[in-house]
């Protein structure tokens, strides 16, 4: 009796990867999913923090897709390995700090190494790529680059656009019927939505979405600012998570103020008070702020005046601000809120 072929599918949590896996599963192939955690794809993060987003879904879409498909999902932490991809992309960046082509090569290579381990024994790799859908990584001329530089070669199958590409190993072996694959191309998602409905799916993540913060111009500006301020392009997970929270205000190269924009963000920032100097108003209701950097007493007074501007004492003559160093007793200063005209636009990072 012939051995059932096995494939591992890169599952991002989006519609395309869900469809690609399902199309191959329906041909009798045993499929399992793989998802790589880089630290930059944080679905539901801001939804979980902000009060105004409480009603939005907070699911991990990759896990949810695996549940819908009824397959096992392997989640692999690649935070440290991914740093070289982000900092030294051979093929450069997209519109912002997104190294999309290098990222795809990296992930297919990691999936290849994992899938062909003796204890796993998979035969080929599936991705949800569609020609012409992404300007950096999903062009017809980049498809062979990904296959070649990842090492996957013709063991890489893209079911949604396979008919527009050369025949692959799983097709030649008869594990997959090429006639049952597709020729999708371009950025129009209507064919994928129609396919999803025909396969019985009634729910999926945003078809044109993506969870990579590196494609976001505001986030990329904050990351660039972080690197410039610290004099190196190093980063840790806490650094890149904090970039997604609060107003980031940098009066000078010595320090930055991270100001909570609403109660959910304030609660999140509370968790960092043992690492950063923190400020909050005691005379009026207002946000919590963290000081990232080496602010001196005069600069902390300036930070207090900025913070006072964003609380309910913004129109008061004076506001009392508590300043707490990590693991120290708070001190208080009474300041006049800084007028908006004295908070120039260039102080606002990524906005």
RASULJO-V112116 format. One record per residue. N is the residue number from 0. RES is the residue in three letters. PHI is phi in degrees with one decimal (none if undefined). PSI is psi as a letter, one per 40 degrees, with the letter a starting at -180 (none if undefined). BURIAL is + if it has 16 or more other C-alpha atoms within 10 Angstrom, else -. Layout:
n->[N	N]
res->[RES	RES]
phi->[PHI	PHI]
psi->[PSI	PSI]
burial->[BURIAL	BURIAL]
This chain:
n->[0	1	2	3	4	5	6	7	8	9	10	11	12	13	14	15	16	17	18	19	20	21	22	23	24	25	26	27	28	29	30	31	32	33	34	35	36	37	38	39	40	41	42	43	44	45	46	47	48	49	50	51	52	53	54	55	56	57	58	59	60	61	62	63	64	65	66	67	68	69	70	71	72	73	74	75	76	77	78	79	80	81	82	83	84	85	86	87	88	89	90	91	92	93	94	95	96	97	98	99	100	101	102	103	104	105	106	107	108	109	110	111	112	113	114	115	116	117	118	119	120	121	122	123	124	125	126	127	128	129	130	131	132	133	134	135	136	137	138	139	140	141	142	143	144	145	146	147	148	149	150	151	152	153	154	155	156	157	158	159	160	161	162	163	164	165	166	167	168	169	170	171	172	173	174	175	176	177	178	179	180	181	182	183	184	185	186	187	188	189	190	191	192	193	194	195	196	197	198	199	200	201	202	203	204	205	206	207	208	209	210	211	212	213	214	215	216	217	218	219	220	221	222	223	224	225	226	227	228	229	230	231	232	233	234	235	236	237	238	239	240	241	242	243	244	245	246	247	248	249	250	251	252	253	254	255	256	257	258	259	260	261	262	263	264	265	266	267	268	269	270	271	272	273	274	275	276	277	278	279	280	281	282	283	284	285	286	287	288	289	290	291	292	293	294	295	296	297	298	299	300	301	302	303	304	305	306	307	308	309	310	311	312	313	314	315	316	317	318	319	320	321	322	323	324	325	326	327	328	329	330	331	332	333	334	335	336	337	338	339	340	341	342	343	344	345	346	347	348	349	350]
res->[UNK	UNK	UNK	UNK	UNK	UNK	UNK	UNK	UNK	UNK	UNK	UNK	UNK	UNK	UNK	UNK	UNK	UNK	UNK	UNK	UNK	UNK	UNK	UNK	UNK	UNK	UNK	UNK	UNK	UNK	UNK	UNK	UNK	UNK	UNK	UNK	UNK	UNK	UNK	UNK	UNK	UNK	UNK	UNK	UNK	UNK	UNK	UNK	UNK	UNK	UNK	UNK	UNK	UNK	UNK	UNK	UNK	UNK	UNK	UNK	UNK	UNK	UNK	UNK	UNK	UNK	UNK	UNK	UNK	UNK	UNK	UNK	UNK	UNK	UNK	UNK	UNK	UNK	UNK	UNK	UNK	UNK	UNK	UNK	UNK	UNK	UNK	UNK	UNK	UNK	UNK	UNK	UNK	UNK	UNK	UNK	UNK	UNK	UNK	UNK	UNK	UNK	UNK	UNK	UNK	UNK	UNK	UNK	UNK	UNK	UNK	UNK	UNK	UNK	UNK	UNK	UNK	UNK	UNK	UNK	UNK	UNK	UNK	UNK	UNK	UNK	UNK	UNK	UNK	UNK	UNK	UNK	UNK	UNK	UNK	UNK	UNK	UNK	UNK	UNK	UNK	UNK	UNK	UNK	UNK	UNK	UNK	UNK	UNK	UNK	UNK	UNK	UNK	UNK	UNK	UNK	UNK	UNK	UNK	UNK	UNK	UNK	UNK	UNK	UNK	UNK	UNK	UNK	UNK	UNK	UNK	UNK	UNK	UNK	UNK	UNK	UNK	UNK	UNK	UNK	UNK	UNK	UNK	UNK	UNK	UNK	UNK	UNK	UNK	UNK	UNK	UNK	UNK	UNK	UNK	UNK	UNK	UNK	UNK	UNK	UNK	UNK	UNK	UNK	UNK	UNK	UNK	UNK	UNK	UNK	UNK	UNK	UNK	UNK	UNK	UNK	UNK	UNK	UNK	UNK	UNK	UNK	UNK	UNK	UNK	UNK	UNK	UNK	UNK	UNK	UNK	UNK	UNK	UNK	UNK	UNK	UNK	UNK	UNK	UNK	UNK	UNK	UNK	UNK	UNK	UNK	UNK	UNK	UNK	UNK	UNK	UNK	UNK	UNK	UNK	UNK	UNK	UNK	UNK	UNK	UNK	UNK	UNK	UNK	UNK	UNK	UNK	UNK	UNK	UNK	UNK	UNK	UNK	UNK	UNK	UNK	UNK	UNK	UNK	UNK	UNK	UNK	UNK	UNK	UNK	UNK	UNK	UNK	UNK	UNK	UNK	UNK	UNK	UNK	UNK	UNK	UNK	UNK	UNK	UNK	UNK	UNK	UNK	UNK	UNK	UNK	UNK	UNK	UNK	UNK	UNK	UNK	UNK	UNK	UNK	UNK	UNK	UNK	UNK	UNK	UNK	UNK	UNK	UNK	UNK	UNK	UNK	UNK	UNK	UNK	UNK	UNK	UNK	UNK	UNK	UNK	UNK	UNK	UNK	UNK	UNK	UNK	UNK	UNK	UNK	UNK	UNK	UNK	UNK	UNK	UNK]
phi->[none	-64.0	-71.1	-70.5	-66.6	-124.0	-132.4	-110.3	-107.8	-71.5	-109.6	-86.8	106.3	-86.6	-63.8	-63.3	-67.8	-63.6	-66.5	-59.3	-66.0	-64.7	-60.1	-75.3	-57.9	-68.8	-97.9	89.5	-86.1	-77.6	-118.6	-125.7	-101.2	-138.6	-135.3	-104.7	-95.2	-96.0	98.1	-99.7	-102.9	-121.9	-66.0	76.0	-59.9	-69.5	-63.1	-74.7	-90.1	-80.3	-58.7	-69.3	-105.3	-56.2	-79.5	-77.4	-60.3	-118.8	-71.1	-82.9	-64.5	-64.7	-64.7	-64.1	-61.3	-59.8	-64.5	-61.6	-83.5	72.9	-121.5	-78.1	-118.6	-102.9	-103.9	-122.1	-78.8	-125.4	-54.0	-69.1	-65.1	-71.0	-57.2	-67.3	-62.4	-69.6	-82.7	-134.5	-71.3	-58.1	-99.6	80.4	-101.2	-83.6	-66.1	-125.7	-99.9	-89.6	-88.6	-57.4	-68.3	-63.3	-63.3	-65.5	-59.5	-59.7	-69.6	-66.0	-62.6	-65.4	-64.7	-62.1	-61.5	-69.5	-69.9	-93.8	-61.3	-54.4	-74.5	-99.0	64.1	-86.0	-100.8	-159.3	-119.0	-117.9	-129.8	-95.6	-61.9	-132.5	-58.3	84.2	-83.6	-118.9	-68.4	-97.6	-110.2	-116.6	-114.4	-60.6	-76.4	-90.7	-57.6	-68.4	-63.3	-62.5	-61.8	-74.4	-75.3	-78.9	89.0	-73.4	52.0	-88.5	-87.6	-100.5	-113.1	-112.5	-58.5	-79.0	-133.7	-58.1	-69.8	-97.9	-124.7	-59.8	-61.1	-105.6	-57.0	-62.0	-73.2	-63.6	-76.0	82.6	-70.9	-131.5	-86.9	-58.7	-64.0	-97.0	-96.1	-130.8	-126.3	-65.5	-156.2	84.8	-94.0	-72.0	-93.0	-58.9	-61.6	-67.1	-66.3	-63.3	-63.9	-58.4	-65.8	-68.1	-89.3	93.7	-85.1	-116.4	-145.7	-163.2	-70.9	-49.1	-56.8	-102.1	-81.7	175.8	-109.2	-86.7	-63.0	-67.7	-83.7	-90.6	-64.0	-65.9	-64.3	-62.2	-64.2	-67.8	-67.8	-61.0	-61.6	-58.8	-63.8	-63.9	-67.0	-91.9	75.5	-157.5	-99.9	-74.9	-159.8	-120.0	-59.5	-59.3	-59.1	-76.2	-72.7	-65.3	-64.2	-92.8	-120.4	79.4	-80.3	-109.7	-120.4	-117.6	-70.7	-157.7	-72.0	-82.9	-154.4	-131.3	-107.8	-107.6	-109.0	-61.2	-95.5	-165.2	-61.6	-61.1	-67.4	-58.9	-64.3	-64.1	-66.1	-53.4	-66.5	-109.0	-70.1	-81.9	-103.4	-119.1	-64.1	-123.9	-131.6	-153.7	-78.0	-107.1	-93.4	-143.6	-72.3	-179.6	-80.1	-94.5	-132.8	-109.0	-104.5	-101.7	137.0	-112.9	-75.4	-86.9	-61.4	-64.8	-71.2	-65.9	-64.8	-64.2	-60.5	-63.8	-65.8	-64.4	-60.6	-58.8	-65.0	-101.0	-109.1	-72.7	-93.3	-58.2	-102.2	-80.6	-69.7	-150.7	-135.4	-93.6	-118.7	-88.5	-115.6	-120.6	-77.7	-53.3	57.9	-136.3	-77.2	-70.4	-114.3	-122.5	-131.0	-109.3	-134.4	-90.5	-54.9	-74.6	-61.3	-54.0	-65.0	-100.0	-115.5	-64.1	-56.5	-69.1	-72.8	-81.4	-85.1	69.7	-142.6]
psi->[h	i	h	h	i	h	i	h	h	h	h	d	e	i	d	d	d	d	d	d	d	d	d	d	d	e	e	e	h	h	h	i	i	h	h	h	h	e	e	e	g	g	h	e	d	d	d	d	d	h	d	e	e	d	e	i	i	e	i	h	d	d	d	d	d	d	d	d	e	f	i	h	h	h	h	h	h	f	d	d	d	d	d	d	d	d	d	f	h	d	e	a	i	a	d	b	f	h	f	d	d	d	d	d	d	d	d	d	d	d	d	d	d	d	d	e	i	d	e	d	f	i	d	i	i	h	i	f	i	h	h	e	d	h	d	d	e	g	i	d	e	e	d	d	d	d	d	d	d	e	e	d	b	e	e	h	h	g	d	e	e	d	e	e	i	i	i	i	d	d	d	d	e	e	d	h	h	d	d	e	a	i	f	i	i	a	e	h	e	d	d	d	d	d	d	d	d	d	e	e	h	e	i	i	i	h	d	e	a	i	e	h	d	e	e	h	d	d	d	d	d	d	d	d	d	d	d	d	d	e	e	i	f	i	i	i	d	d	d	d	d	d	e	e	h	i	h	h	h	h	d	a	e	d	i	i	h	h	h	h	e	i	d	d	d	d	d	d	d	d	e	e	e	e	d	i	h	i	i	i	h	e	e	i	i	a	i	i	i	i	h	h	a	g	h	a	d	d	d	d	d	d	d	d	d	d	d	d	d	e	a	e	e	d	e	i	d	i	h	h	h	h	h	h	i	h	f	i	i	i	i	i	i	h	i	h	h	h	i	d	e	e	g	i	d	e	d	h	h	f	none]
burial->[-	-	-	-	+	+	+	+	+	+	+	+	+	+	+	+	+	+	+	+	+	+	+	+	+	-	-	-	+	+	+	+	+	+	+	+	-	+	+	+	-	-	+	+	-	+	+	+	+	+	-	-	-	-	-	-	-	-	-	-	+	+	+	+	+	+	-	-	+	-	+	-	+	+	-	-	-	-	-	-	-	+	+	-	+	+	-	-	+	-	-	+	+	+	-	-	+	+	+	+	+	+	+	+	+	+	+	+	+	+	+	+	-	+	+	-	-	-	-	-	-	+	+	+	+	+	+	+	+	+	+	+	+	-	-	+	+	+	+	-	-	-	+	+	+	+	+	-	-	+	+	+	+	+	+	+	+	+	+	+	+	+	+	-	-	-	-	+	+	+	+	-	-	-	+	+	-	+	-	-	+	+	-	+	+	-	-	-	+	-	-	+	+	-	-	+	-	-	-	-	-	-	-	+	+	-	-	-	-	-	+	-	+	+	+	-	+	+	+	+	+	+	+	-	+	+	-	-	+	-	-	-	-	-	-	-	-	-	-	+	-	-	+	+	+	+	+	+	+	+	+	-	-	-	+	+	+	+	+	+	+	+	+	+	+	+	-	+	+	-	-	-	+	-	-	+	+	+	+	+	+	-	-	+	-	+	+	+	+	+	+	+	+	-	+	-	-	-	-	+	+	+	+	+	+	+	+	+	+	+	+	-	+	+	-	-	-	+	+	+	+	+	+	+	+	-	-	-	-	-	-	-	+	+	+	+	+	+	-	-	-	-	-	-	-	-	-	+	+	+	-]
